[in-house]
Every structure is written in structure tokens, then in C-alpha cells.
Amino acid sequence: CLIAARTLFRDSGYQHAEAVATAALGRVRLVLDYPIKAGDDLRWAQRVFRAFNDKQREANALLELGRVQRAQGEFEMAARHFTESLEIARQVGSEALEAEARKMLDTVARNER
């Protein structure tokens, strides 16, 4: 369904909606253990969200990108994504996202030891 939605939005020229579907697809791919495809989806979506100044979705995409990097053992890159997500979460006043980004930063710090 997500691939069909993404295709429909792409064909219709609704780039922001395409990015929403692509980010959701990236999260599913991460859960299903396809981290490379998940990362590609989430990076593209994050760039679109940034272009549309959709800070909340950009922060969420960065958080998920951090999870992708963490799953691949790339802890330094994961920490960068989590930190950027945390900074944006503070800007938009999203306490839930800020808490999740902090939790993931702590997880990465433990993994690096």
C-alpha cells in the first residue's frame, strides 16, 4: 500500500505527500531489516521535508535515519542524526520527539563503549 501511495503521489506531483509515504515506507523497511533501502527512503524524505520547512517531519526522519545507522553499527553517524533531530525537536517544542532523541543518544553512547 505504501509503495502504491508513493507512486500515486509522485505521479500526481505531490512531492510532500510522496515524502510522507516514503518516510513511512522507510520505517517499515527498517523494521523488516532492509536498512539500506530504509536509509535511502528516509534520506530522500528528510531532504524534501527540509525543503518544505516541515520541521516536525524532518526531525522524525532524522530520528529514523539515526536508527538505521545504529542498526548498521555506524554509531557516530547515528549520534549526529539523533543530535540534529533533538535540536529540531527543541525548536518546534516537541517534548515527545525530544525525549525519544535523548533516549536514542543514550543508547548510542552505551553501544560505543
N, C-alpha and C positions, 0 to 999 in steps of 0.2 A: 504493500500500500504506500509506503513512504517513497519508494522509487517511482511509482506511478504519479504520486503527488508532485514530487520534484520535477519530473518530466513535464507534467501539465503546467506548472508554474513557469518553468523555463520556456516552454513553447509559447506561453501567453505573454512573456516578457515581464513577469512579476518577480524581479530578482530578490527582493527582500523575502517574499514568501518562499521562494526557492531555497534561500539560505536557511529559513526556519526548518523546512523539511530536510535539508541536507544535514543540518546540525543534529536533528533527531535521528537521522539515519546513521550518523557518525557515532552517536551514543549507543545505538543498537549494535553496530559493528564492533564496538569496544567490548560490550558485554558478551558478544558471540566469539570473541577472541580473534578479531581481524584488525589488529592495531594499526597496520599501515594504511588500510583503506579508511579506517576511522580517523586517523590523523589527517589524511588528505581532505576528507569531508569537513572536518572541524576547522582546519586552517582556512579553507575557502570561505566557509560560513563566517568565521571571525573577521576576515577582511571585508566582507560585504556588510556585516553589522557595523564595523568601524566606519565604512564609507557612508552608511545611512545614519550615523551618530546614534545607534541603538546601543547605548552603554550597557544596559542590563543583559541583553543577549550576548554582547561581546564578552562581558565578564564571565558569563556561563560557558561560552565556547572556550575561553582561555582555561577555565577550570577543568573542562573535559579534556582539553589538549594536555594539560598537566597530568591528568590520569593516564592518558595514552603514553606519555613519556615515562611516567613512573612504571607502567606495566612493562615497558621495554628496558627498564633498568637505567634510563637516562635521567638520573636524579637531579643533576644540575639544571638541565633544561626544564624539567618538571617544576622545580622550585621557581624558576623565572616566570613560568606561566601562572603558577599559583600566586606569586607576588603581584604580578600585573592584575590578575583577577581581584585580589584583595584591594589593591589601590582603587580600581574602578568601583568595586562594591562600596567602598567608603565614600567615593564621590556621589554615588546615586543613593546612598543611605539604605542599602540593603543589608540589614543585620544578618539575615539568614545566609546570604551568599558570603558575607564577610566571615561568619563563623565557619562555614564549610571550607573556605580558602585557608583559614588559620589551621583547621584540623588537618588538611592535606599537607600544609607546610610542615606541621609537626611530624606527620607520617614520613615525609621525605627525609627530614632530619634524622629520624630513627633509622631509616634504611641506609643512610650514608655512613653510619657508624660502623 
